[in-house]
Amino acid sequence: MNGLRDFLADHPGQLVQVVHGRWQQEIARQQTAKLLRRYPELSIIWCASDAMALAAAQQAQQHGKVVNKDMFIGGFDWLADSLSAIADGSQTASVGGHFLMGAWALVKAYDHRFSVSKSSTQEVRFKLAIAHQGNVKRILPLVDPDNWQQIDFKSYTKTHNSTLDEYPFDVQSILNQHF
């Protein structure tokens, strides 16, 4: 939210309205229809979930908008349907990677168990990533749970990698090492 606030502070007048879709596709579809009637020149819709972004993209197309040309639509979650929509051009982007937080927590717990990381107050940051047409094919294998078995999470522990100063808890490190 701070990134949005910073952007809007530097670009006043860019945000026309915030609506709350209650994480439901049908509500997002209805709201998108109303927004497009109210603001025919609307060019960006950012949703709190991919499910709502998919509904917004479908509604935009029904209103004659061409996604990634007339309008840009994004969301969060890296849902399989959303990543497919990004690949075929019917959604612009999705932020994701947060499903890896459980793995990172286990890495920290593992190091704690073996007395490598005893600090309970150390802040851990997780770097999320943006899936877009330029990288979505590379991200698709990561969201398939069948592929997770090939990831050696021990390589992310300080117990098995004493040269680590900071944990590489980001999507890009996994993509670079395993996919």
Salt bridges, closest charged atoms under 4 A:
GLU26 OE1 - ARG29 NE 3.21
ASP77 OD1 - HIS98 NE2 3.52
GLU123 OE2 - ARG125 NH2 2.80
